[in-house]
Amino acid sequence: MKIKLLILIMITAIGCDTPAEQINPKITIYDDTILSIIDNTATIDTLAYEIGLPEGPVWDEKSNSLLFVDLLANKVLKWNEKEGVSDFITPSGNTGYAPNYKDGGILGANGLGIDAEGNLILCQHGDRRLAATKNNSSTVPVYETLADRFEGKRLNSPNDLTFSKNGDIYFTDPPFGFFNLKTFEVVESELRELGFSGVYKLDADNKLSLISNQVNVPNGIALSTDEKFLYVNKMGMFDGSPKILKFDLKSLENEMLFDGKEISSKYEGNFDGMKVHSSGNIFTSGPGGILIISAEGKLMARIDFGHVTNCTFDKNEEYLYITGFVNNPKVYRIKLM
C-alpha cells in the first residue's frame, strides 16, 4: 500500500503544472524581441545603500567585483558577493592637482574604465583631467595624467568615458565640477577656461582631438558594436531637449538617434550614463529608470529603478548593475537572459 501511495504521489507531482513566474511590474516591454536579452520576471537586487552620489560603475574581471564611485565622498568603492561594499581608492577625483570650484560639491571621480593593461582610468571632476592609476586598493593612489587641457586650456570636469578596441578613449567634458548642488545650476567662475562642453577622443598616442563642441551638457558615451558610431547622451538640463545623439566617426556629423522629450514629460530622471550590449542595444539611464533603445533608435523596454545615474554589465552580461541618483542613493543589479 505504501509503495502504491508513493507512486501515486510521484505521478501527481509530475502531472501538476508549475506556477507561472510572475512578470515584474517594474519592467515594461515595448517590443517583444527584446525578451531575448531581458527577463521580464527578473527581480531587482539592492547591493548598496546610503551612498552619497553613486556613479561610474565598471566591472573588474581581476577581482570579480563591481567598482563604482561616490562622487560626493571623493572615493572609489568596491562590491562583490563575498565582501559586500568596501572602500577601494581614496581620494578618487579631487587631489589638489587643479584649481576647482570648491563650493560645487561634485568633485570626486565620475566615469570609470579599465584599460587593456588593467589600469583604472578615471574621469576626475575636481582634478579636471582624465587620469590613470593602478587597479589596487589605496589611500595614497598615484595618478598619471592622460589629458587635462585642450589647446592649452584646462578641461571643465571630465564626466564619462568609453574605450575602442584599439585603446582610444572617448570622453565627455560637461561643467559639473562647477555645479552647485544647493541651487542645481552651473555657476559662472573665472576658473572655467573653456566656453563649451566637449566630446573628445584621446588616441593611443595621447593625442587629444575634439569630436564636438556643440552638445549642450554631454554626459554618457558609448560606441556602437562595430565602432563606426559614437553615442552621446545630451542631458537637456538647461534647454529642455534631452536626446541621444549618434556621431559618424568618419565624418563627425551627428544625428538624433532618440528624442527623450516625450518620455521626460512622464518620468523623473536624466539621460546620464550608458552602455552598449553585445546585441547592439543601448542601455541608458533616463526618465523612469533604465531605458533599452535599439541601434535604430527604438525604445524597446524600460526598467523602473527610479532616478538613476549609470549602468554596466559584468563580463558575460549575466547581470546589469545600476547606480542611483542623490534621491535614490543605492546600487542595484538585475539578472539578464
C-alpha positions as CSV (number, residue, x, y, z in Angstrom):
1,M,0.0,0.0,0.0
2,K,2.8,2.4,0.9
3,I,4.6,1.7,-2.4
4,K,1.3,2.4,-4.4
5,L,0.8,5.6,-2.4
6,L,4.3,6.8,-3.2
7,I,3.9,6.1,-6.9
8,L,0.6,8.0,-6.9
9,I,2.2,11.0,-5.3
10,M,5.1,11.0,-7.8
11,I,2.7,10.7,-10.8
12,T,0.6,13.6,-9.4
13,A,3.7,15.8,-8.9
14,I,4.9,15.2,-12.4
15,G,1.5,15.9,-13.9
16,C,1.0,19.2,-12.0
17,D,1.6,22.5,-13.7
18,T,4.3,24.6,-12.0
19,P,3.1,28.1,-11.1
20,A,4.0,30.6,-13.8
21,E,6.7,33.0,-13.0
22,Q,5.2,36.4,-12.4
23,I,6.1,39.3,-14.6
24,N,8.0,42.1,-12.7
25,P,5.7,45.2,-12.8
26,K,8.8,47.4,-12.9
27,I,9.8,46.0,-16.3
28,T,7.9,47.5,-19.2
29,I,8.3,45.8,-22.6
30,Y,7.6,47.9,-25.7
31,D,9.0,45.4,-28.3
32,D,8.8,41.6,-27.5
33,T,12.1,40.9,-29.4
34,I,14.0,42.4,-26.5
35,L,12.9,39.4,-24.4
36,S,15.8,37.6,-25.9
37,I,18.1,39.6,-23.6
38,I,15.7,40.9,-20.9
39,D,14.0,38.6,-18.4
40,N,10.7,40.3,-17.5
41,T,10.3,38.1,-14.5
42,A,13.7,39.0,-13.0
43,T,13.8,40.6,-9.6
44,I,15.8,43.7,-8.7
45,D,18.5,43.2,-6.0
46,T,19.8,46.1,-3.9
47,L,23.6,45.8,-3.3
48,A,24.5,49.0,-1.6
49,Y,22.6,51.7,0.4
50,E,23.3,55.3,1.5
51,I,26.0,56.2,-1.0
52,G,26.2,60.0,-1.3
53,L,26.1,60.0,-5.1
54,P,26.9,56.6,-6.7
55,E,28.2,56.8,-10.3
56,G,30.7,55.3,-12.8
57,P,30.1,51.6,-12.4
58,V,32.6,49.3,-14.2
59,W,33.1,45.5,-13.9
60,D,36.6,44.5,-12.7
61,E,37.4,41.0,-14.0
62,K,40.6,40.8,-11.9
63,S,38.7,40.8,-8.6
64,N,35.3,39.7,-10.0
65,S,33.9,42.8,-8.5
66,L,31.9,45.9,-9.3
67,L,33.8,49.2,-8.9
68,F,31.9,52.4,-8.6
69,V,32.3,55.9,-7.2
70,D,30.8,58.0,-4.5
71,L,31.1,61.4,-6.2
72,L,30.4,63.4,-3.0
73,A,32.7,61.4,-0.8
74,N,35.6,61.5,-3.3
75,K,36.2,57.8,-3.3
76,V,36.0,54.6,-5.4
77,L,34.1,51.7,-3.8
78,K,34.1,48.0,-4.5
79,W,31.3,45.4,-4.2
80,N,31.5,41.7,-4.6
81,E,29.4,38.7,-3.4
82,K,32.0,37.7,-0.7
83,E,32.8,41.0,0.9
84,G,29.9,43.3,0.1
85,V,30.7,47.0,-0.2
86,S,34.2,48.4,0.9
87,D,36.3,51.4,0.3
88,F,38.7,50.9,-2.6
89,I,40.6,54.1,-3.6
90,T,40.6,57.5,-1.8
91,P,40.9,60.2,-3.0
92,S,39.4,59.5,-6.3
93,G,38.9,62.7,-8.2
94,N,40.0,65.7,-6.1
95,T,43.6,65.6,-5.0
96,G,44.6,69.2,-5.3
97,Y,46.0,68.8,-8.8
98,A,43.9,71.6,-10.3
99,P,42.1,74.7,-9.1
100,N,38.4,73.9,-8.8
101,Y,35.1,75.3,-7.6
102,K,35.1,74.1,-4.1
103,D,31.5,75.1,-3.3
104,G,30.3,72.8,-6.1
105,G,30.4,69.6,-4.0
106,I,30.7,67.3,-7.0
107,L,34.5,66.9,-7.1
108,G,35.2,63.2,-6.9
109,A,35.8,60.9,-9.8
110,N,32.8,60.1,-12.1
111,G,33.2,57.7,-15.0
112,L,35.5,54.7,-14.6
113,G,37.1,52.3,-17.1
114,I,39.7,49.6,-17.1
115,D,42.3,49.7,-19.9
116,A,43.9,46.7,-21.7
117,E,46.8,46.7,-19.1
118,G,44.4,46.5,-16.2
119,N,44.8,50.1,-15.1
120,L,41.9,52.0,-13.7
121,I,41.0,55.1,-15.8
122,L,39.1,57.9,-14.0
123,C,37.2,61.0,-15.1
124,Q,38.2,63.3,-12.3
125,H,35.9,66.3,-11.7
126,G,38.0,68.1,-9.1
127,D,41.3,67.5,-10.8
128,R,39.7,68.3,-14.1
129,R,41.5,65.6,-16.0
130,L,41.4,62.1,-17.4
131,A,43.8,60.1,-15.2
132,A,45.1,56.5,-14.7
133,T,46.2,54.6,-11.6
134,K,46.9,51.1,-10.6
135,N,43.8,48.9,-10.0
136,N,44.7,48.3,-6.4
137,S,43.1,49.4,-3.1
138,S,44.9,52.5,-1.8
139,T,44.6,55.6,0.3
140,V,47.6,57.1,-1.4
141,P,47.0,56.5,-5.1
142,V,49.5,57.7,-7.6
143,Y,47.7,59.2,-10.7
144,E,49.1,59.6,-14.2
145,T,47.6,62.5,-16.2
146,L,46.3,61.3,-19.6
147,A,44.5,64.6,-20.6
148,D,43.9,67.8,-18.7
149,R,44.0,70.5,-21.4
150,F,42.6,71.2,-24.8
151,E,44.5,73.7,-26.9
152,G,46.2,74.9,-23.8
153,K,43.1,75.5,-21.8
154,R,42.2,73.4,-18.8
155,L,39.3,70.9,-19.2
156,N,36.0,71.5,-17.3
157,S,35.4,68.3,-15.4
158,P,35.6,65.0,-17.5
159,N,32.5,63.0,-16.8
160,D,32.2,59.7,-18.6
161,L,34.3,57.6,-21.0
162,T,34.4,54.6,-23.3
163,F,37.2,52.6,-24.9
164,S,37.6,51.4,-28.5
165,K,39.1,48.0,-29.2
166,N,42.4,49.6,-30.2
167,G,42.7,51.6,-26.9
168,D,41.3,55.0,-28.0
169,I,39.4,56.7,-25.2
170,Y,36.3,58.8,-25.9
171,F,35.1,61.1,-23.1
172,T,32.7,63.9,-22.3
173,D,33.5,67.1,-20.5
174,P,30.5,69.0,-19.2
175,P,30.9,71.6,-16.4
176,F,29.6,69.6,-13.5
177,G,32.7,70.5,-11.5
178,F,31.1,73.9,-11.4
179,F,27.7,72.6,-10.4
180,N,26.1,74.0,-7.2
181,L,24.0,71.2,-5.5
182,K,22.0,73.8,-3.5
183,T,20.8,75.8,-6.5
184,F,21.1,73.0,-9.0
185,E,22.8,75.2,-11.6
186,V,26.2,75.6,-13.1
187,V,27.9,78.7,-11.6
188,E,30.0,81.3,-13.5
189,S,33.6,81.0,-12.4
190,E,36.8,82.6,-13.6
191,L,38.4,79.1,-13.1
192,R,36.5,77.8,-16.1
193,E,38.7,78.2,-19.1
194,L,36.7,76.6,-21.9
195,G,33.5,78.2,-23.1
196,F,31.9,74.9,-24.3
197,S,31.2,71.3,-23.2
198,G,33.3,69.0,-25.3
199,V,33.2,65.5,-26.6
200,Y,36.8,64.2,-27.1
201,K,38.9,61.4,-28.4
202,L,42.3,60.6,-26.8
203,D,44.1,58.2,-29.1
204,A,46.7,55.6,-28.2
205,D,49.5,58.1,-28.9
206,N,47.9,60.5,-26.3
207,K,46.7,62.9,-29.0
208,L,43.6,64.7,-27.9
209,S,41.1,65.7,-30.6
210,L,37.7,67.3,-30.4
211,I,34.7,65.4,-31.7
212,S,32.2,68.1,-30.9
213,N,31.8,71.4,-29.0
214,Q,28.1,71.7,-29.9
215,V,26.5,69.4,-27.4
216,N,24.7,71.1,-24.6
217,V,25.7,69.1,-21.4
218,P,27.1,65.9,-22.9
219,N,27.2,63.0,-20.4
220,G,27.1,59.3,-21.1
221,I,29.1,58.0,-24.0
222,A,29.4,54.6,-25.8
223,L,30.5,53.1,-29.1
224,S,28.3,51.0,-31.4
225,T,29.4,47.4,-31.6
226,D,31.0,47.9,-35.0
227,E,32.7,51.1,-33.6
228,K,31.5,53.2,-36.6
229,F,29.3,55.3,-34.4
230,L,29.6,57.1,-31.1
231,Y,26.5,57.6,-28.9
232,V,26.4,60.6,-26.6
233,N,23.7,61.5,-24.1
234,K,22.6,65.1,-24.3
235,M,21.1,65.7,-20.9
236,G,18.9,68.7,-21.8
237,M,19.0,70.1,-18.3
238,F,19.2,73.7,-19.4
239,D,17.4,73.7,-22.8
240,G,14.6,71.1,-22.2
241,S,15.8,69.0,-25.1
242,P,17.1,65.6,-23.9
243,K,18.2,63.2,-26.5
244,I,20.7,60.6,-27.6
245,L,23.0,61.7,-30.4
246,K,24.7,59.4,-32.9
247,F,28.0,60.6,-34.3
248,D,29.5,59.1,-37.5
249,L,33.2,58.7,-36.6
250,K,34.4,59.2,-40.1
251,S,32.6,62.5,-40.9
252,L,31.9,63.6,-37.3
253,E,28.5,64.5,-38.4
254,N,25.7,63.7,-35.9
255,E,22.0,63.0,-35.9
256,M,19.4,62.5,-33.2
257,L,19.0,58.8,-32.5
258,F,16.4,59.1,-29.8
259,D,14.3,62.1,-28.7
260,G,13.7,62.0,-25.0
261,K,11.3,64.9,-24.7
262,E,8.1,62.9,-24.5
263,I,9.3,60.3,-22.0
264,S,10.9,63.1,-19.9
265,S,7.4,64.6,-19.5
266,K,6.2,61.4,-17.9
267,Y,9.0,60.3,-15.6
268,E,11.8,61.7,-13.4
269,G,15.4,61.1,-14.5
270,N,18.1,62.3,-16.8
271,F,19.9,60.9,-19.9
272,D,23.1,60.2,-17.9
273,G,25.4,57.2,-18.2
274,M,25.0,54.5,-20.9
275,K,26.5,51.2,-22.1
276,V,26.0,49.2,-25.3
277,H,25.1,45.5,-25.0
278,S,26.7,43.0,-27.4
279,S,23.3,42.8,-29.1
280,G,23.8,46.4,-30.2
281,N,21.0,47.7,-27.9
282,I,21.8,50.8,-25.8
283,F,21.2,50.6,-22.0
284,T,20.9,54.1,-20.7
285,S,19.8,55.9,-17.6
286,G,16.9,58.1,-18.5
287,P,13.5,59.2,-17.4
288,G,11.9,56.4,-15.4
289,G,15.0,54.3,-14.8
290,I,17.0,52.4,-17.4
291,L,15.8,52.6,-21.0
292,I,16.8,50.0,-23.6
293,I,17.0,51.5,-27.0
294,S,17.8,49.7,-30.3
295,A,20.6,50.7,-32.6
296,E,17.9,52.1,-34.8
297,G,16.6,54.4,-32.0
298,K,13.5,52.5,-31.0
299,L,12.5,52.3,-27.3
300,M,12.5,48.6,-26.6
301,A,12.0,48.4,-22.8
302,R,12.1,50.3,-19.5
303,I,13.2,49.1,-16.1
304,D,11.9,51.2,-13.3
305,F,14.8,51.8,-10.8
306,G,13.7,55.3,-10.1
307,H,16.1,58.2,-10.8
308,V,19.5,56.6,-11.7
309,T,22.9,57.8,-13.0
310,N,24.6,54.9,-14.8
311,C,24.9,51.2,-15.5
312,T,27.3,48.5,-16.6
313,F,27.4,44.8,-17.4
314,D,29.6,42.1,-15.9
315,K,32.0,40.2,-18.1
316,N,29.4,37.7,-19.6
317,E,26.5,40.2,-19.5
318,E,24.8,37.9,-16.9
319,Y,23.8,40.9,-14.8
320,L,23.1,44.6,-15.3
321,Y,24.4,46.8,-12.5
322,I,22.9,50.3,-11.8
323,T,23.8,53.3,-9.7
324,G,21.2,55.6,-8.3
325,F,21.0,59.4,-8.0
326,V,21.2,61.5,-4.8
327,N,17.5,61.0,-4.1
328,N,18.0,57.3,-4.7
329,P,21.5,56.6,-3.4
330,K,21.6,52.9,-4.0
331,V,23.4,50.4,-6.2
332,Y,21.2,47.7,-7.9
333,R,21.5,44.7,-10.1
334,I,19.1,42.7,-12.2
335,K,19.7,39.4,-14.0
336,L,19.6,39.3,-17.8
337,M,18.9,36.4,-20.0
